Amino acid sequence: MRTDRVLGGAVVLIVALATTSGVVASRREASSVTAGGPVAAVQTYLRAVVDGRLAEAGRWIDPDGECAPSDLVPENLGFGGGDVDVRADLVSTSTAGSTATVEVDLSFGGGALDPFGSPDGGRRLFELRTVGGVWRLTGMPWPLVNCTSGG
């Protein structure tokens, strides 16, 4: 009888420790994105694009770059948006002074959309530079496929 209590107590302690470790690890991972940094800028931009908030997403594009914020309109996008689940996983990031590169791996529909891979999915590179102390996307960031009013 005493052995059952000790064993039960040990199991409860192990479960409590595992739960605490999981909570601590999840909080540490979430804080790895520096507010105001290049990864946060890409994350905010992607979230706005996927949610269809193009005017908000346009604020993250360098106004003097190849594409201007005004280029972020549905007819210039290589992404239909809508009710598709989009996941962006950070692959790498590098910063050199006022420029940065953020590489993400995009996947659509939790992998169920197209078993052979979505034409819009895969690795995407986002180039950024600081403009007035704020990180802005340069070039032609995904999902733009056409820019007419940039730079």
C-alpha positions in Angstrom: 0.0 0.0 0.0 2.8 2.4 0.9 4.6 1.5 -2.3 1.6 2.5 -4.3 1.5 6.0 -2.7 5.2 6.6 -3.3 4.8 5.5 -6.9 1.7 7.6 -7.4 3.5 10.6 -5.8 6.5 10.1 -8.1 4.3 10.0 -11.2 2.5 13.3 -10.1 5.9 14.9 -9.5 7.2 13.9 -13.0 4.0 15.2 -14.7 4.3 18.5 -12.8 7.9 18.9 -13.8 7.2 18.1 -17.4 4.4 20.6 -17.5 6.5 23.3 -16.0 9.4 22.6 -18.4 7.0 22.9 -21.3 5.6 26.2 -20.2 9.1 27.6 -19.6 10.3 26.4 -23.0 7.3 27.9 -24.8 7.8 31.3 -23.2 11.5 31.3 -24.0 10.8 30.4 -27.7 8.2 33.2 -28.0 10.5 35.8 -26.6 13.3 34.9 -29.2 11.7 37.4 -31.7 13.0 40.8 -30.8 10.3 43.4 -30.9 11.2 46.0 -33.5 13.8 43.6 -35.1 13.8 42.3 -38.7 12.2 39.0 -37.8 9.3 40.8 -36.1 8.9 43.1 -39.2 8.6 40.0 -41.5 6.3 38.3 -39.1 4.0 41.3 -38.9 4.1 41.8 -42.7 3.2 38.2 -43.4 0.4 38.1 -40.8 -1.1 41.3 -42.4 -0.8 39.9 -46.0 -2.3 36.5 -45.1 -5.2 38.2 -43.2 -5.9 40.4 -46.2 -4.9 43.7 -44.4 -2.9 44.9 -47.4 -2.7 48.6 -46.3 -1.2 47.5 -43.0 1.2 45.2 -44.8 2.2 48.0 -47.1 3.5 50.0 -44.1 6.3 47.4 -43.8 7.6 47.9 -47.4 10.4 50.3 -48.0 8.8 53.3 -49.8 12.0 53.9 -51.8 12.5 50.2 -52.8 11.8 48.3 -55.9 8.2 47.9 -54.8 6.2 50.6 -53.1 3.5 50.1 -50.5 0.9 51.0 -53.2 2.0 47.9 -55.2 0.5 45.7 -52.5 -2.9 45.2 -54.3 -4.7 41.9 -55.1 -3.8 42.0 -58.8 0.0 42.1 -58.0 -0.1 39.2 -55.6 0.9 35.6 -56.4 -1.2 34.5 -53.4 -5.0 34.2 -53.5 -5.4 34.7 -49.7 -8.8 33.9 -48.4 -9.4 30.9 -46.2 -6.0 29.2 -46.6 -3.9 28.3 -43.6 -0.4 29.7 -44.1 2.5 28.8 -41.8 5.9 30.6 -41.9 8.8 28.9 -40.0 11.9 30.9 -39.5 14.9 29.3 -41.2 17.6 31.8 -40.6 18.3 35.5 -40.1 21.4 37.7 -40.5 21.9 41.3 -39.7 24.8 43.6 -40.9 24.4 47.1 -39.8 21.3 48.6 -41.3 20.5 45.6 -43.6 19.1 42.2 -42.7 18.0 39.0 -44.4 15.3 36.8 -43.0 14.6 33.4 -44.6 11.3 31.6 -43.9 9.8 28.3 -45.0 6.2 28.9 -46.1 3.7 26.0 -46.1 0.0 26.1 -46.9 -3.0 24.3 -45.6 -1.1 22.4 -43.0 0.4 20.2 -45.8 -3.1 19.0 -46.9 -3.6 21.6 -49.7 -1.4 20.0 -52.3 0.4 16.7 -51.6 3.1 17.6 -54.1 3.8 21.1 -52.7 2.1 24.4 -53.3 3.6 26.6 -56.1 3.7 29.5 -53.5 5.2 27.4 -50.7 8.8 26.8 -49.9 11.7 29.0 -48.8 11.4 32.7 -49.2 14.1 35.3 -48.6 13.1 38.7 -47.2 15.6 41.5 -47.6 15.3 44.4 -45.2 16.9 47.7 -44.3 16.3 50.3 -41.7 14.4 53.4 -42.7 14.1 56.0 -39.9 15.0 53.4 -37.4 12.3 50.9 -38.5 13.0 47.7 -40.4 11.3 47.8 -43.9 11.2 45.1 -46.6 13.0 45.9 -49.8 13.0 44.3 -53.2 9.9 42.3 -54.2 8.8 40.6 -51.0 6.5 37.5 -51.2 3.7 37.4 -52.4 4.3 40.3 -54.8 4.9 39.2 -58.4 4.6 42.7 -60.0 5.7 46.1 -59.0 4.8 49.2 -61.0 5.3 52.2 -58.6 8.4 51.4 -56.6 11.5 53.6 -56.0 
